[in-house]
Amino acid sequence: MAAPLLALRDVHLVDGRRALFAGVDLGLEAGGRACLVGRNGAGKSTLLRILEGQAAPDDGERFVTPALRITFVPQEPEITGATLAEYAMAGGAARHEADAALEAFGVDPDRGTNGLSGGEIRRAALARAFAEAPDILLLDEPTNHLDITAIETLEQRLAKCRASILVVSHDRAFLARVTTRCFWLEDRKVRRLDAGFDAFEPWAEQIANTEAEAARKLDKAIERETWWMAHGVTARRARNEGRRRRLVALRGEKSERLRLARGELSIGASLADPSGRLVVEAKGLSKAYGGRALMQGFSTRIIRGDRVAVVGPNGAGKTTLVRILLGEIEPDAGSVRLGANLAISYVDQARADLASEMTVTQALAPLGADQVMVNGQPRHVAAYARDFLFRDDQLRQPVASLSGGERNRLLLARALATPANVLVLDEPTNDLDMETLDLLEDLLADYAGTLILVSHDRDFIDRLATSTIALDGRGHVVETPGGWSDFITQNPGYLTPPEPAPIRPKAAPTPRPTSAPAKLSYRDERRLAQLETALPALAAEITRLEAQLADPALYSRNPAAFTTATTALDKARADLALAEEDWLTLEERKEALTK
């Protein structure tokens, strides 16, 4: 086996009162393609920071080959600089390398760094990483906020990349495509599997079975030694003392096993009375923003018990379509008929319902009580929070202090406590570990109501969806039975952006009279002037609504105002994104005409 370029040996780290690592060994060889998997809170992100050199362990060694170039893309990248090109060059990349990487991820190099969406931030950070051409590439949840097309672009770039790669991700389909080795962080140590992620779950299950058998034998040994201590021959004092020490050691071993064992996630959905058989019937839906069509003439029917996945590129209008289907937004054309007795619970990917100053208790019991109603029965908020793996000492912590996975679990806890027969989940898999995803899948598979799922997680869709609605971002919408694999088999290339028209050699241009320079049409000039007024107004409106929703007491004081502000914020963000695209298109057209 080749010597590692970067390695950790016998690394120990204590975080507060909790030991994160106790003898971690991990090495990355040249050209390796490895994943690091483990539960939320196990310390995966911390381990990446130690590998990069940002953090130091309490004990152990970090070995790094001299002059090794390491690039780390964290879960929440910070984008700085005036333009994305300037940001992508900050690590030493040349301008042409930065531009090529940004364009490969569908990002304009000349775009400013303010007002970026989560997906744009992620694509810019990944582009910078590839532009730097590192020897070691460390990626922490790189598929979060990426649409499926961008994930496939990332997979293609990783396949061609010469760097050694270590990636932390919950996306099974992504890991299966890019990895040849697995590191499993469990019980404060790292186990290694010299095979891709396809082989990980059978291997992990075999280890779990082996450890369960070891635990059973330990219990029997404790039982046997306890009996001997109670009934053995007391005259043999020396032997008694040895057996007593053995019993104490066995009990200590079991105590350590129990201490390391994580609490079991216990989730269930509060179900309202059944809806009518028809949930939604939509006919001829069309919707456009800023002259750009999101959908044209789309029709569908959702029946009680359906599990409908909605997929497409970022900005294609997935959330808009869902809100039209739920009757929250009016279509430009077409009609929506809602079924009888609908009770809808919605988990928003933007987590707008969670103000940063709000505590866990306030999020679960917004009316100020210490109880939350679950399936019509009162439960103490602390007990219910434990079901979702929140410790008692976290109940008074602000949402801002929670990790991404904890915030997502908190949103799920709120949504699942609300009696509903229609559950809408917008990107529910972000930041959740695989065990939580498995439990969520089990819950949703058994859910007696109707599920509408917006997701870019191909494996998650395959496991759950009975039909898939895809928006291509160019106004076309198609629905096919089954999950992602069924959809892509029936519609190959549907979400692939069209290739730009080939550039043909041009004849020498005929000189234009200087007295009549080319310019935008009157309509385009008018639209551009409107956009230059609308853009700052929309940005100011978003700032105002975000400030309003940051008030932790707003929901309890005025639930209607809270709902109105949330809906208005979603619309303002969508309008701003489309207005920015229109403005950029017109400015590029104007610049081209003046050349």
C-alpha positions as CSV (number, residue, x, y, z in Angstrom):
1,M,0.0,0.0,0.0
2,A,1.3,3.4,-0.9
3,A,2.4,5.8,1.8
4,P,-0.2,8.4,2.7
5,L,0.1,12.0,1.6
6,L,-1.9,13.1,4.6
7,A,-2.5,11.1,7.8
8,L,-3.7,11.2,11.4
9,R,-2.3,8.8,13.9
10,D,-3.8,8.0,17.3
11,V,-5.7,11.3,17.4
12,H,-7.7,12.2,20.6
13,L,-10.0,15.2,21.1
14,V,-12.4,16.2,23.9
15,D,-15.2,18.6,23.1
16,G,-16.4,20.1,26.4
17,R,-17.3,17.0,28.5
18,R,-17.6,14.8,25.5
19,A,-14.8,12.8,23.9
20,L,-15.1,13.0,20.1
21,F,-12.0,11.0,19.1
22,A,-10.2,8.3,21.0
23,G,-7.3,6.9,18.9
24,V,-8.4,7.9,15.4
25,D,-6.2,6.7,12.5
26,L,-6.8,7.9,9.0
27,G,-4.7,8.2,5.9
28,L,-5.2,9.6,2.3
29,E,-3.0,8.1,-0.5
30,A,-2.4,9.8,-3.9
31,G,-5.4,9.5,-6.2
32,G,-7.7,8.1,-3.5
33,R,-11.5,8.6,-3.6
34,A,-12.8,8.2,0.0
35,C,-15.9,9.1,1.9
36,L,-16.1,9.8,5.7
37,V,-19.5,8.7,7.1
38,G,-21.0,8.8,10.5
39,R,-23.8,10.1,12.6
40,N,-24.6,13.8,13.1
41,G,-22.5,15.0,15.9
42,A,-19.9,12.3,15.6
43,G,-17.2,14.9,14.6
44,K,-16.9,14.5,10.9
45,S,-16.5,18.2,10.2
46,T,-14.1,18.5,13.1
47,L,-12.0,15.7,11.6
48,L,-11.8,17.5,8.2
49,R,-10.6,20.7,10.0
50,I,-7.9,18.7,11.7
51,L,-6.8,17.1,8.4
52,E,-6.7,20.6,6.8
53,G,-4.8,22.0,9.8
54,Q,-7.4,24.5,10.9
55,A,-7.9,22.7,14.2
56,A,-5.5,20.8,16.5
57,P,-6.2,17.6,18.4
58,D,-5.6,17.2,22.1
59,D,-3.2,14.3,21.4
60,G,-1.9,12.3,18.4
61,E,0.0,13.2,15.3
62,R,-0.9,14.8,11.9
63,F,1.5,13.9,9.1
64,V,1.5,15.9,5.9
65,T,3.8,15.7,2.9
66,P,5.8,18.9,2.5
67,A,4.4,21.5,0.0
68,L,1.1,19.6,-0.2
69,R,-1.7,21.8,-1.4
70,I,-4.9,21.1,0.6
71,T,-8.3,22.7,-0.3
72,F,-11.3,22.4,2.1
73,V,-14.8,23.3,1.1
74,P,-16.8,23.6,4.4
75,Q,-20.6,23.1,4.9
76,E,-21.2,26.9,4.9
77,P,-18.6,28.6,2.7
78,E,-18.0,32.3,3.1
79,I,-17.9,34.1,-0.3
80,T,-15.8,37.2,-0.3
81,G,-14.5,39.7,-2.9
82,A,-16.2,42.0,-5.3
83,T,-17.0,39.4,-7.9
84,L,-17.1,35.6,-8.0
85,A,-14.1,35.6,-10.3
86,E,-12.1,37.5,-7.6
87,Y,-13.3,35.0,-5.0
88,A,-12.3,32.0,-7.1
89,M,-8.8,33.5,-7.7
90,A,-8.2,34.2,-4.0
91,G,-6.6,30.8,-3.5
92,G,-4.0,31.4,-6.3
93,A,-5.9,30.3,-9.4
94,A,-5.3,32.2,-12.6
95,R,-8.2,34.2,-14.1
96,H,-8.8,31.8,-16.9
97,E,-8.9,28.8,-14.6
98,A,-11.3,30.6,-12.2
99,D,-13.6,31.6,-15.1
100,A,-13.6,28.1,-16.6
101,A,-14.4,26.4,-13.2
102,L,-17.2,28.9,-12.5
103,E,-18.8,28.5,-15.9
104,A,-18.6,24.7,-15.6
105,F,-20.9,25.0,-12.5
106,G,-23.2,27.5,-14.3
107,V,-22.0,30.6,-12.4
108,D,-21.2,34.0,-14.0
109,P,-17.6,35.0,-13.1
110,D,-18.6,38.7,-13.2
111,R,-21.5,38.2,-10.8
112,G,-21.2,40.1,-7.5
113,T,-20.8,38.2,-4.3
114,N,-23.9,39.8,-2.5
115,G,-27.3,38.3,-2.6
116,L,-26.3,34.8,-3.6
117,S,-28.6,31.8,-3.1
118,G,-27.5,28.7,-1.2
119,G,-27.0,26.9,-4.4
120,E,-24.9,29.7,-6.0
121,I,-22.7,29.9,-2.9
122,R,-22.1,26.1,-3.0
123,R,-21.3,26.1,-6.8
124,A,-18.9,29.1,-6.4
125,A,-17.1,27.4,-3.5
126,L,-16.7,24.2,-5.5
127,A,-15.6,26.0,-8.6
128,R,-12.8,27.8,-6.6
129,A,-11.7,24.4,-5.1
130,F,-11.3,22.9,-8.6
131,A,-9.6,26.0,-10.0
132,E,-6.9,25.7,-7.3
133,A,-5.9,22.2,-8.6
134,P,-5.1,20.9,-5.1
135,D,-3.3,17.7,-4.1
136,I,-5.9,17.0,-1.4
137,L,-9.6,18.0,-1.8
138,L,-11.8,17.9,1.4
139,L,-15.5,18.3,0.8
140,D,-18.0,18.7,3.6
141,E,-21.6,18.0,2.4
142,P,-20.9,19.3,-1.1
143,T,-24.3,18.3,-2.5
144,N,-26.3,20.4,-0.1
145,H,-28.3,23.1,-2.0
146,L,-27.2,21.7,-5.4
147,D,-29.8,20.6,-7.9
148,I,-29.5,17.3,-9.6
149,T,-27.8,18.8,-12.7
150,A,-25.2,20.5,-10.6
151,I,-24.6,17.2,-8.6
152,E,-24.0,15.4,-11.8
153,T,-21.5,18.1,-12.9
154,L,-19.7,17.7,-9.6
155,E,-19.5,13.9,-10.1
156,Q,-18.0,14.5,-13.6
157,R,-15.4,16.9,-12.2
158,L,-14.4,14.6,-9.4
159,A,-14.0,11.7,-11.9
160,K,-11.5,13.8,-13.8
161,C,-9.8,15.4,-10.8
162,R,-6.2,14.2,-10.0
163,A,-6.4,15.2,-6.3
164,S,-7.0,12.7,-3.5
165,I,-10.5,13.3,-2.3
166,L,-12.2,12.9,1.1
167,V,-15.9,13.7,1.1
168,V,-18.5,13.9,3.9
169,S,-22.0,13.4,2.5
170,H,-25.4,11.8,3.2
171,D,-26.2,11.4,-0.5
172,R,-26.0,7.7,-1.1
173,A,-26.3,8.0,-4.9
174,F,-23.5,10.5,-5.0
175,L,-21.2,8.5,-2.8
176,A,-21.8,5.3,-4.8
177,R,-20.6,7.1,-7.9
178,V,-17.5,8.9,-6.6
179,T,-15.9,6.7,-3.9
180,T,-13.5,3.7,-3.9
181,R,-12.9,3.7,-0.1
182,C,-14.9,4.3,3.1
183,F,-14.0,5.6,6.5
184,W,-16.6,5.1,9.2
185,L,-16.5,7.4,12.2
186,E,-18.2,5.4,15.0
187,D,-17.7,5.1,18.7
188,R,-14.9,7.8,18.6
189,K,-12.7,5.7,16.2
190,V,-12.5,5.3,12.5
191,R,-12.9,2.0,10.7
192,R,-11.7,1.6,7.1
193,L,-13.3,-0.3,4.2
194,D,-11.2,-0.6,1.0
195,A,-14.2,-0.6,-1.3
196,G,-16.7,2.0,-2.6
197,F,-19.9,3.1,-0.8
198,D,-21.9,0.4,-2.6
199,A,-20.3,-2.1,-0.2
200,F,-20.5,0.1,2.9
201,E,-23.9,-0.7,4.3
202,P,-23.6,-4.6,4.2
203,W,-20.2,-4.2,5.8
204,A,-21.5,-1.9,8.5
205,E,-24.4,-4.2,9.2
206,Q,-22.0,-7.1,9.6
207,I,-19.9,-5.1,12.1
208,A,-23.1,-4.1,14.0
209,N,-24.2,-7.8,14.2
210,T,-20.7,-8.8,15.5
211,E,-20.8,-6.1,18.2
212,A,-24.4,-7.1,19.2
213,E,-23.2,-10.6,19.7
214,A,-20.2,-9.3,21.8
215,A,-22.6,-7.2,23.9
216,R,-24.8,-10.3,24.5
217,K,-21.7,-12.3,25.6
218,L,-20.7,-9.4,27.9
219,D,-24.2,-9.4,29.5
220,K,-23.9,-13.2,30.1
221,A,-20.4,-12.8,31.6
222,I,-21.7,-10.1,34.0
223,E,-24.6,-12.3,34.9
224,R,-22.2,-15.3,35.5
225,E,-19.8,-13.3,37.6
226,T,-22.5,-11.6,39.6
227,W,-23.9,-15.1,40.5
228,W,-20.5,-16.4,41.4
229,M,-19.9,-13.4,43.7
230,A,-23.2,-14.1,45.5
231,H,-22.8,-17.8,45.7
232,G,-19.1,-18.6,45.5
233,V,-16.9,-20.1,48.2
234,T,-16.2,-17.1,50.4
235,A,-13.2,-18.7,52.0
236,R,-11.1,-18.3,48.9
237,R,-10.5,-14.7,49.5
238,A,-7.7,-14.1,47.0
239,R,-9.8,-15.7,44.2
240,N,-12.9,-13.8,45.4
241,E,-11.0,-10.6,45.0
242,G,-9.9,-11.5,41.5
243,R,-13.4,-12.4,40.5
244,R,-14.7,-9.1,42.1
245,R,-12.2,-7.1,40.1
246,R,-13.2,-8.9,36.9
247,L,-16.9,-8.1,37.6
248,V,-16.1,-4.4,38.2
249,A,-14.1,-4.4,34.9
250,L,-17.0,-6.1,33.0
251,R,-19.5,-3.6,34.4
252,G,-17.2,-0.7,33.5
253,E,-16.9,-2.1,29.9
254,K,-20.7,-2.2,29.6
255,S,-21.1,1.2,31.1
256,E,-18.7,2.6,28.5
257,R,-20.7,0.8,25.7
258,L,-23.9,2.4,27.0
259,R,-22.3,5.8,27.4
260,L,-21.1,5.7,23.8
261,A,-24.5,4.5,22.5
262,R,-26.4,7.4,21.0
263,G,-30.1,8.0,21.9
264,E,-32.5,6.4,19.5
265,L,-34.4,8.7,17.3
266,S,-38.1,8.2,17.8
267,I,-40.2,10.0,15.2
268,G,-43.8,9.7,14.2
269,A,-46.3,11.8,12.4
270,S,-49.5,13.2,13.9
271,L,-52.2,12.2,11.5
272,A,-55.4,14.3,11.0
273,D,-58.7,12.9,9.9
274,P,-58.4,11.4,6.4
275,S,-58.8,13.8,3.5
276,G,-61.1,13.1,0.6
277,R,-59.9,10.7,-2.1
278,L,-59.0,13.6,-4.4
279,V,-56.3,15.8,-2.9
280,V,-55.4,18.1,-5.8
281,E,-56.6,18.4,-9.4
282,A,-54.8,20.9,-11.6
283,K,-55.6,21.7,-15.2
284,G,-53.6,23.7,-17.7
285,L,-51.4,25.5,-15.2
286,S,-49.2,28.3,-16.5
287,K,-47.0,30.7,-14.5
288,A,-44.3,33.2,-15.4
289,Y,-42.2,35.7,-13.6
290,G,-40.6,38.7,-15.3
291,G,-41.4,37.4,-18.7
292,R,-39.8,33.9,-18.0
293,A,-42.2,30.9,-18.2
294,L,-41.9,28.5,-15.3
295,M,-44.6,26.2,-16.5
296,Q,-47.0,26.1,-19.4
297,G,-50.2,24.0,-19.7
298,F,-49.3,21.5,-16.9
299,S,-52.1,19.3,-15.5
300,T,-52.0,16.6,-12.8
301,R,-54.1,14.9,-10.3
302,I,-52.9,13.8,-6.8
303,I,-54.9,11.1,-5.0
304,R,-54.9,10.4,-1.2
305,G,-51.8,8.3,-0.4
306,D,-49.7,9.4,-3.4
307,R,-46.0,10.2,-2.8
308,V,-45.2,12.9,-5.4
309,A,-41.6,14.0,-5.9
310,V,-40.9,17.4,-7.6
311,V,-37.4,17.7,-9.2
312,G,-35.6,20.2,-11.4
313,P,-32.8,22.7,-11.5
314,N,-32.5,25.5,-8.9
315,G,-34.8,28.3,-9.9
316,A,-36.9,26.2,-12.2
317,G,-40.0,26.9,-10.1
318,K,-40.4,23.7,-8.0
319,T,-41.5,25.5,-4.8
320,T,-43.7,27.8,-6.9
321,L,-45.5,24.8,-8.4
322,V,-46.0,23.2,-5.0
323,R,-47.5,26.5,-3.6
324,I,-49.8,26.7,-6.7
325,L,-51.0,23.1,-6.1
326,L,-51.7,24.0,-2.5
327,G,-53.7,27.0,-3.4
328,E,-51.2,29.5,-1.9
329,I,-50.2,31.2,-5.2
330,E,-52.6,31.9,-8.1
331,P,-51.5,30.6,-11.5
332,D,-51.4,32.9,-14.5
333,A,-53.7,30.5,-16.3
334,G,-55.4,27.2,-15.5
335,S,-57.2,26.0,-12.4
336,V,-56.6,24.2,-9.2
337,R,-59.2,22.2,-7.3
338,L,-58.4,21.1,-3.7
339,G,-60.0,18.1,-2.1
340,A,-62.1,18.0,1.0
341,N,-60.8,18.1,4.6
342,L,-57.1,18.9,3.8
343,A,-54.8,19.5,6.7
344,I,-51.4,20.5,5.4
345,S,-48.0,20.5,7.2
346,Y,-45.1,22.2,5.4
347,V,-41.3,21.9,6.1
348,D,-39.6,24.8,4.3
349,Q,-36.1,24.3,3.0
350,A,-35.2,28.0,3.8
351,R,-36.0,27.3,7.5
352,A,-37.8,30.6,7.6
353,D,-40.0,29.4,10.4
354,L,-37.0,29.3,12.7
355,A,-35.9,32.7,13.8
356,S,-32.3,32.7,15.0
357,E,-33.1,34.1,18.5
358,M,-35.9,31.5,19.0
359,T,-35.1,28.7,21.5
360,V,-35.8,25.0,20.9
361,T,-38.6,25.2,23.5
362,Q,-40.2,28.2,21.7
363,A,-39.9,26.5,18.4
364,L,-41.8,23.4,19.6
365,A,-44.2,25.2,21.9
366,P,-44.7,28.7,20.4
367,L,-47.6,29.6,22.6
368,G,-45.4,29.6,25.7
369,A,-46.5,26.4,27.4
370,D,-44.2,23.6,28.4
371,Q,-46.3,21.0,26.5
372,V,-46.7,20.1,22.8
373,M,-49.8,18.3,21.4
374,V,-48.8,15.1,19.6
375,N,-51.6,13.0,18.1
376,G,-54.1,14.9,20.2
377,Q,-52.3,14.1,23.4
378,P,-50.2,16.6,25.5
379,R,-46.5,15.7,25.9
380,H,-43.9,17.6,27.9
381,V,-41.7,19.6,25.5
382,A,-38.5,18.1,26.9
383,A,-39.7,14.5,26.4
384,Y,-40.8,15.2,22.8
385,A,-37.5,17.0,22.1
386,R,-35.6,13.9,23.3
387,D,-37.4,11.8,20.7
388,F,-35.6,14.0,18.1
389,L,-32.2,13.6,19.9
390,F,-32.2,17.0,21.7
391,R,-30.6,17.1,25.1
392,D,-32.4,18.8,28.0
393,D,-29.6,21.5,28.2
394,Q,-30.4,22.4,24.5
395,L,-34.0,23.5,25.2
396,R,-33.0,27.0,26.0
397,Q,-30.4,27.3,23.3
398,P,-31.1,29.7,20.5
399,V,-31.7,28.2,17.0
400,A,-28.6,30.1,15.8
401,S,-26.4,27.8,18.0
402,L,-27.8,24.6,16.4
403,S,-26.0,22.7,13.6
404,G,-27.7,22.3,10.2
405,G,-28.8,18.8,11.1
406,E,-30.2,19.9,14.4
407,R,-32.2,22.7,12.8
408,N,-33.6,20.2,10.2
409,R,-34.6,17.8,13.0
410,L,-36.3,20.7,14.8
411,L,-38.3,21.6,11.7
412,L,-39.3,18.0,11.3
413,A,-40.3,17.8,15.0
414,R,-42.6,20.8,14.6
415,A,-44.1,19.6,11.3
416,L,-44.7,16.0,12.6
417,A,-46.4,17.2,15.7
418,T,-49.0,19.1,13.6
419,P,-52.0,16.9,12.8
420,A,-51.9,16.7,9.0
421,N,-53.0,14.4,6.1
422,V,-50.8,16.2,3.5
423,L,-47.1,16.4,4.4
424,V,-45.0,18.8,2.2
425,L,-41.2,18.4,2.6
426,D,-39.0,20.9,0.7
427,E,-35.4,19.6,0.7
428,P,-35.8,17.5,3.9
429,T,-32.6,15.6,3.5
430,N,-30.1,18.5,3.9
431,D,-27.7,18.0,6.8
432,L,-29.3,14.8,8.0
433,D,-27.1,11.7,8.6
434,M,-27.9,8.4,7.0
435,E,-29.5,6.8,10.0
436,T,-31.9,9.7,10.5
437,L,-32.7,9.5,6.7
438,D,-33.4,5.8,7.0
439,L,-35.8,6.5,9.9
440,L,-37.5,9.3,8.0
441,E,-37.9,7.1,5.0
442,D,-39.5,4.4,7.2
443,L,-41.9,6.9,8.6
444,L,-42.8,8.3,5.2
445,A,-43.2,4.9,3.7
446,D,-45.8,4.1,6.4
447,Y,-47.4,7.5,6.4
448,A,-51.2,7.1,5.8
449,G,-51.5,10.6,4.3
450,T,-50.3,12.2,1.1
451,L,-46.7,13.2,0.6
452,I,-45.3,16.0,-1.7
453,L,-41.5,15.9,-1.7
454,V,-39.2,18.5,-3.3
455,S,-35.7,17.0,-3.3
456,H,-32.4,16.6,-5.2
457,D,-31.6,13.4,-3.3
458,R,-31.9,10.7,-6.1
459,D,-31.7,7.7,-3.7
460,F,-34.3,9.3,-1.3
461,I,-36.7,9.9,-4.3
462,D,-36.2,6.3,-5.6
463,R,-37.1,4.8,-2.2
464,L,-40.3,6.9,-1.7
465,A,-41.9,8.4,-4.8
466,T,-44.9,6.9,-6.6
467,S,-44.6,9.6,-9.3
468,T,-42.1,12.3,-10.3
469,I,-42.9,15.8,-11.6
470,A,-39.9,17.4,-13.3
471,L,-39.5,21.1,-14.3
472,D,-36.7,21.8,-16.8
473,G,-36.4,25.5,-16.1
474,R,-37.5,26.4,-19.6
475,G,-41.2,26.2,-19.0
476,H,-41.7,22.5,-19.6
477,V,-43.1,20.2,-17.0
478,V,-43.5,16.4,-17.3
479,E,-44.8,13.8,-14.9
480,T,-43.9,10.1,-14.9
481,P,-44.7,7.2,-12.6
482,G,-42.1,6.0,-10.2
483,G,-39.0,7.6,-8.7
484,W,-35.9,9.3,-10.1
485,S,-34.5,6.2,-11.9
486,D,-37.8,5.6,-13.6
487,F,-38.1,9.3,-14.6
488,I,-34.6,9.5,-16.1
489,T,-35.0,6.2,-18.0
490,Q,-38.2,7.5,-19.6
491,N,-36.9,11.1,-20.2
492,P,-33.1,10.9,-20.9
493,G,-31.5,14.3,-21.1
494,Y,-34.7,16.1,-20.0
495,L,-32.9,18.2,-17.4
496,T,-29.7,18.7,-19.4
497,P,-29.4,22.4,-20.5
498,P,-29.3,22.8,-24.2
499,E,-25.9,23.2,-25.9
500,P,-25.2,26.7,-27.0
501,A,-25.4,27.2,-30.7
502,P,-22.0,26.7,-32.5
503,I,-20.2,29.9,-33.3
504,R,-19.8,30.1,-37.1
505,P,-17.0,32.2,-38.8
506,K,-18.4,35.6,-39.7
507,A,-17.6,37.6,-42.7
508,A,-16.0,41.0,-42.2
509,P,-18.7,43.2,-40.8
510,T,-20.0,46.0,-43.0
511,P,-19.1,49.3,-41.3
512,R,-22.2,50.9,-39.7
513,P,-22.9,54.6,-39.9
514,T,-21.6,56.2,-36.8
515,S,-24.7,58.3,-36.7
516,A,-27.0,55.3,-36.0
517,P,-25.5,53.1,-33.3
518,A,-27.3,49.8,-32.5
519,K,-29.3,49.9,-29.3
520,L,-31.9,48.1,-27.3
521,S,-35.5,48.2,-28.5
522,Y,-37.8,50.6,-26.8
523,R,-39.5,47.7,-25.0
524,D,-36.2,46.4,-23.7
525,E,-35.0,49.8,-22.6
526,R,-38.2,50.3,-20.7
527,R,-37.9,46.9,-19.1
528,L,-34.3,47.6,-18.1
529,A,-35.3,50.9,-16.4
530,Q,-38.1,49.1,-14.5
531,L,-35.7,46.5,-13.3
532,E,-33.1,49.0,-12.1
533,T,-35.9,50.5,-9.9
534,A,-37.4,47.1,-8.9
535,L,-34.1,45.4,-7.8
536,P,-33.3,47.6,-4.8
537,A,-37.0,47.7,-3.9
538,L,-37.2,43.9,-3.8
539,A,-33.9,43.7,-1.8
540,A,-35.3,46.2,0.7
541,E,-38.6,44.3,1.0
542,I,-36.7,41.0,1.7
543,T,-34.6,42.8,4.4
544,R,-37.8,44.2,6.0
545,L,-39.6,40.8,6.0
546,E,-36.6,39.0,7.3
547,A,-36.4,41.5,10.2
548,Q,-40.1,41.0,10.9
549,L,-39.8,37.2,11.0
550,A,-36.7,37.5,13.2
551,D,-39.1,38.5,16.0
552,P,-39.4,35.3,18.1
553,A,-42.7,36.4,19.6
554,L,-44.4,37.2,16.2
555,Y,-45.9,33.7,15.7
556,S,-47.4,33.6,19.2
557,R,-48.6,37.2,19.0
558,N,-50.0,37.1,15.5
559,P,-49.9,33.8,13.7
560,A,-51.7,35.3,10.6
561,A,-49.1,38.0,10.3
562,F,-46.4,35.4,10.6
563,T,-47.9,33.3,7.8
564,T,-48.5,36.3,5.6
565,A,-44.9,37.5,6.0
566,T,-43.5,34.0,5.3
567,T,-45.4,33.8,2.0
568,A,-44.5,37.3,1.1
569,L,-40.8,36.6,1.7
570,D,-40.8,33.5,-0.5
571,K,-42.4,35.5,-3.3
572,A,-40.0,38.4,-2.9
573,R,-37.0,36.1,-3.1
574,A,-38.4,34.4,-6.2
575,D,-39.2,37.7,-7.8
576,L,-35.7,39.0,-7.0
577,A,-34.0,36.0,-8.5
578,L,-36.0,36.3,-11.7
579,A,-35.5,40.1,-11.9
580,E,-31.7,39.7,-11.5
581,E,-31.7,37.1,-14.4
582,D,-33.7,39.5,-16.6
583,W,-31.5,42.4,-15.8
584,L,-28.3,40.4,-16.5
585,T,-29.7,39.2,-19.9
586,L,-30.6,42.8,-20.9
587,E,-27.3,44.2,-19.8
588,E,-25.4,41.6,-21.7
589,R,-27.5,42.3,-24.8
590,K,-26.9,46.0,-24.4
591,E,-23.2,45.5,-24.1
592,A,-23.0,43.3,-27.1
593,L,-24.9,45.8,-29.3
594,T,-22.4,48.6,-28.4
595,K,-19.3,46.6,-29.4
